[in-house]
């Protein structure tokens, strides 16, 4: 059965295309040395997304589950990259970036059990893994109360009135108008937390608020 690998338009963006001549090791080093730039991780994603997607597709039952597990796998890769040292001779398994990537993908396939299709609220075109990884990183750095508001609004689709009522029941006095203002502040902080080059690559078509609504 033929695997229909998604097309990722970011691969044709000038910032990403300019990196295609770099080796895996060079992109890995740049990614680690310049964590506030997203183009290096995006270039690795574009280079290896077909391999990862093909492996994940063989382990899932539906395209929705494939997209979901594919995104979660790249999130795991994103975090593991920070400490990855392929030149460390004490690591005999990861002899190349591609081998390491295949091993990590296999690990995620074995460890992550995708939920039923009807429980997945995720759109791969709206939230490509590079954008989502940095967006999630920004979300983790929000003040806890503001992060809770954003999650309730975007993940659970609660209205400002319902969020205010929930927080009032928890002892925090917020009006719906204050919730609305706080949410706008949260979206602005999130967008600012995404690297400038990544905003250039992705935000012509999708913004932080829209992306949040379609992330795992």
NUTI-532353 format. One record per residue: x, y negated, z negated of N, C-alpha, C in turn. Coordinates in pm, whole numbers, plus 32768, in hexadecimal, padded with zeros to 4 digits. Layout:
XYZXYZXYZ
...
END
This chain:
80548078800080008000800080577F838000
803A7F27805B808B7EAE8068806E7E4C7FF8
80D77E167FBE80C87DB17F5580C07D287F96
80577CDF7F7680467C587FAC80877BF57F4B
81037BD37F65814F7B7A7F0E81207AEA7F24
80FF7AA27EB980CF7A197EC8813879BE7F06
810879587F4B816178F17F80816B78817F1A
81E578577EFC81FC77EB7E9D823377727EE7
81E1770A7EFB820A76957F498285764F7F12
82A0765D7E8F831276197E53839676467E93
839776BC7ED1841176EC7F13843A76917F87
83DB76467FBC83F875ED802D8413755D8002
840F75437F80842974BC7F5084BF749D7F61
84E274247F8D856F74017FA385C9741A7F2B
859774007EB185EA74157E3A860D74A87E27
85B274FF7E4E85C9758F7E40861A75C57EB5
85F7759B7F2D863F75CA7FA486D375A47F9F
86F175337F60877D75067F5687D275637F00
879275BA7EB487DB76147E5987EA76A17E90
87B476BC7F0487B177447F37883D777D7F4F
889F77267F67892677587F83897077807F04
893B775D7E8F897E77807E11896D78147DF4
89D3784F7DB689CA78DA7D8C897078E57D11
894A79607CEF88FB79767C76894479427BFA
89C5795F7BF18A1279347B7D8A18789C7B74
8A27785A7BE58A2B77C87BE589A6778F7BB7
893977C67BE988B477957BBF889D77B27B2B
88C878257AFD88BA78477A6F890877E47A19
898377C67A3F89D6776779F3899776DC79F3
896676B07A658925762D7A6E88A676297A19
885D76967A1C87E2769F79CC880176937937
886D76D3790C889376CF787E88D1764A7856
891D760C78B18961758F789189057515789B
889C752078EA884074B078FD87B074DC78E3
879274FA7864870B752D7843869C74C8785B
86BF74497869865873E37880864073CB7915
8676742179688656742179F5861874A87A18
85AB74A57A62856275207A7D857D755E7B04
85C675187B5A85D7754A7BE3862C75C87BEA
868875DA7B8C86E0764F7B91869276D07B71
863F76C87B0B85EA773B7AEC858777547B5D
855376E97B9784F576F77C068538773A7C7E
85B777187C9785FF77567D06861177EC7CEE
863278137C73863D78A17C5385B678E67C5F
854E78A27C3484C778D97C4184A478F37CD3
84BC78907D27849B789F7DB584ED790F7DF6
8568791E7DCA85C079857E0485927A117DDF
85637A227D6585487AA97D3484B57AC77D19
845D7A6A7D3383CF7A867D1C839B7AFC7D6F
83C97B117DEC83977B867E3583B87C0B7DF1
84327C167DBB84597C937D7884067CA87CFB
83FA7C3F7CA983B07C4B7C2C831C7C697C48
82E47C237CAA82567C377CC8823B7CC57CF9
82957CF87D4D82847D807D8182897DE77D11
82E77DD87CB682F27E357C4582777E2F7BEC
824A7DB67BD081D57DA57B7981577DDB7BBC
814C7DC57C3E80D47DF07C8680C17E877C7D
812E7ED17C7F81257F637C7980F97F947BEF
80FC7F3B7B8C80DC7F657B0380537F337AD5
800A7EED7B2B7F887EB57B047F1A7EE87B60
7E9F7ED37B347E2D7F0B7B7E7DE47EA57BD4
7DFC7E257BBD7DB47DC07C0A7E0E7D487C23
7DF37CF97C8C7E437C817CA77E427C1E7C33
7DD37C157BEC7DCA7BB87B7A7E2D7BE27B0D
7E327C627AEF7E907C937A8C7F207C857ABB
7F367C987B3D7FBD7C887B747FED7BF97B62
7F997B987B867FBF7B0B7B777FDC7AE97AE5
7F8A7B1E7A8D7F9A7B0079FE801D7B3A79C8
80367BBA79E580B17BFA79B4812C7BBE79F7
81207B997A75818C7B567ABD81B47AD57A76
81517A877A4E816D7A097A0981AA7A207980
81767A80793681AD7A9D78B2823C7AD278BC
82577B1F792582DF7B51793983407ADF7951
83187A7F79A4836F7A0C79BC837F79B57940
831979B178EB83297969786C839579AC7818
83947A31781583FA7A7A77C984857A617806
848D7A647889850C7A4878CE853D79BC78AC
84E4795B78AC850578CF788F854A78C37808
8516790777A3854F78FD771D85D2794D7710
85D879BE775586507A11774D86C779D17796
86AC798177FB87177944784A877478ED77F6
873E78B3778D878C7852773F880A78907702
8801790F76DE88737951769D88B579B976F7
888A79C4777288BE7A2C77C9894E7A0F77F3
89A57A7377E48A307A68780F8A547AE5785F
8A4C7ADB78E38A687B4E79398AFC7B6D7940
8B4F7B1179128BDF7B2779168C147B687898
8BB87B8A783E8BDE7BCC77C18BF07C6177DB
8C697C9277D18C877D1E77F08C477D80778E
8C177D4E771D8BD77DA876BD8B497DCB76E5
8B197D9077548A927DAC77848A9B7DFA7807
8AAA7E7C78028AC27ECB787B8A477EDA78D4
89D07EC4789E89557ED978EB89407E68794F
894E7DED792089317D79797589AD7D5379C5
89CC7DA37A2B8A447D887A7B8A2D7D187AE0
89B37CF97AFD89937C8B7B5789107C4D7B28
88F57BD47B5588797B947B2E88017BE47B5E
88097C197BD787997C657C0D877E7CE27BB9
87E87D297B9387D67D9F7B3D87987D797AB7
87CB7D0B7A7F87957CDC79FF87027CBB7A0D
86DE7C777A7A86547C4E7A9185F87CC87A9E
86267D2C7AE585D67DA67AF585C37DEB7A6E
862C7DEE7A1D86217E2A799885BF7DDE793F
85C47D5A794485697D0778F484D97D1B7923
84C67D2279A684407D3779DC84097DBF79B0
845D7E2579B584337EAA7988840E7EA878F3
845C7E5F78A5843F7E52781683B57E137800
83987DA7784A83177D62783B82A47DBB7866
82B87E0678D382507E617902822F7EC97898
82967EFA785482837F6277EE824C7F2B776B
82697EAC774E82457E7476CC81C17E2676CE
819C7DF1774181257D9C774980B37DE97789
80447DF177437FCD7E3477777F687DCA77A0
7F597DAE78217EFD7D43784C7E6F7D5F781D
7E277CF877F37D9B7D0C77CB7D437D287844
7CC57D4278297C667D5878967C5B7CDC78EC
7C387CF079697C337C8179C97BDA7C107998
7B667C3479617B067BCC79367B387B7A78C1
7BA27BA7787E7BD97B5E780C7C4D7B027834
7C757B0778B07CE77AB878DE7CB67A35791C
7CE879C778E77CC87942791D7D4B7905794F
7D71792A79C77DF178FD79FC7DEB78F57A93
7E2278897AC97E2A78767B5A7EBC785E7B7E
7EF878BC7BC47F8578B17BEA7FA178377C41
7F4D78177CA57F68779F7CF67F63771D7CA5
7F0C77187C3F7EFF769F7BEE7F6976927B83
7FA177037B58800577017AED8078775D7B10
80CB773A7B74813F778E7B95819B779B7B1C
81DB780E7B0A822C78257A92829177BA7A6D
82E077807ACB833F77187A9E82F976A27A5B
828C76747A96824276047A5B8206762C79D6
81CB76A379D1818B76CF795681EE76DF78E4
82667714790282CA7729789982F076A47856
8308763E78A5832E75BC786C82B675797829
823F758F785F81C77557782281AF75967799
81C17619779181B1765E77108219763076AB
8292761776DC82FD75E4768582D7755C764E
829D750676A2826F7484767481FD74917612
81A474F1762A8133750675D0816275307545
81CA7583754181FF75B274C0823B7540746F
826474D674B382A47465746E824273F87445
81C274097467815E73A8743C814973B273A5
81237344736380FB734E72D6808B73B572C9
808C7405725E802D747572527F9A744E7267
7F6F73DF722A7EE373B772377EC0739372C7
7F1B734D730A7F05732673957F0773A273F0
7F6173FF73D37F67747B74207EE574C97413
7EAF74CE739B7E32751573847DC174D673D6
7DBB745273D97D53740E74277D5E743174BB
7DD8742C74EE7DED7448757D7DC774D7759E
7DEB753675487DCA75C375607D3375D8755B
7CF0759A74FA7C5F75AA74F17C19756F756B
7C4E74FF759C7C1074BE76107C2A75097690
7CA6753776A47CCC757177247CBD7609772B
7CDD764D76BE7CD476DF76C07C46770D76A3
7C0676CE76417B7F76F776197B11769E7651
7B3B763176947ADC75D576D77A7775987676
7AA7757775FF7A517535759D7A4474A175BF
79D1746A75A279BB73DB75B579FB738D7543
7A09730875587A4072B474EC79EA72BC746F
796672C67482790A72CD7410791F734D73BF
793073BC74067943743B73C179CA7440737A
7A31740973BB7AB57404737A7AB073AF72FC
7A6D733C73067A6272E372917A1873297220
79AD73727241796073B871DA79B574247197
7A04746B71E77A5A74D471AF7AC174987150
7B02742B717B7B6973EE71277B2D73AE70AA
7AB3737870B67A70734170417A5273AE6FDB
7A2E7424700D7A1474956FB37A9374C26F6D
7B0774A66FAC7B8874C86F727BBF74586F19
7B7173EB6F0D7B9A737E6EB67BDC73096EFB
7BE6730B6F7F7C21729D6FCB7BB2724C700C
7BB171CC6FF17B46717670227B6A713970A9
7B33717471137B467141719A7ABE712C71DB
7AB070BF72257A3970AA72767A5370E17302
79EB70FD734E79FF712973D97A5370C6742B
7A40704674127A8F6FE1745B7B236FEC7438
7B40700773B97BCC701873907C09709773CB
7BB7710073D47BE5717B74137C06716274A5
7BB1711974EA7BC870FB75787C4B70AF758A
7C63704B75367CDE6FFD753E7D587054751E
7D4970AC74BC7DB9710474977DDA71667507
7D727198754A7D8971F475B97DD471B0762B
7DAE7136764A7DF470ED76B37E8770D6768E
7E9D70BA760E7F2770AB75DF7F74712E75EE
7F32719C75CA7F72721E75D67F9672417665
7F3B722576C27F567242774F7FCB71ED7783
7FD171707756803F7119778180C57149774B
80C5717676CD814071AB7691816D722876DA
810C727E76FA812C72FA7740816872DE77CA
812C72827810815F7264789581EB722A788D
820371D678288288719A781782EF720377EE
82C2727077AD831E72D87780834E733077F2
8307732D7861832E737D78D4839E7335791D
840B7378793F847C73367982845072E679FC
849472767A10846F721D7A7E847672637B05
84DB72B77B1984E572FB7B9B8473735E7BAD
8446739D7B4283D873FB7B4B835473B27B67
8345733C7B2F82CE72EC7B4E82CE72C77BE1
834372A87C17834C72887CA5832773007CFB
834D73767CD1833173EF7D1D829D74157D19
826074077CA381D9743D7C90816873D97C86
818273637C518112730E7C2B80D272C07C9C
80FE72D57D1680B672977D84802E72D97D96
802473577D677FA973A17D7A7F6373C37CF6
7FAE73CC7C887F7173F57C0B7FB573AB7B98
7F6473827B357F9A733C7AC17F9773937A46
7FCB735F79D87FD773AE795E7F4F73DA792A
7EEC7381792C7E6973A478F67E297412794A
7E32740679CE7DF7746C7A247E3E74F17A14
7EBF74EF7A027F0B756A79F47EEA75B17972
7EDA756579077EBB75A078857E3C75F5788A
7DDE75CC78DE7D5E761278E37D67769B7925
7DD876B779667DE4773579AF7E5F77847988
7E93776E79107F0877B778E27EE078297886
7F337891787B7F12790378267F0078DC7795
END
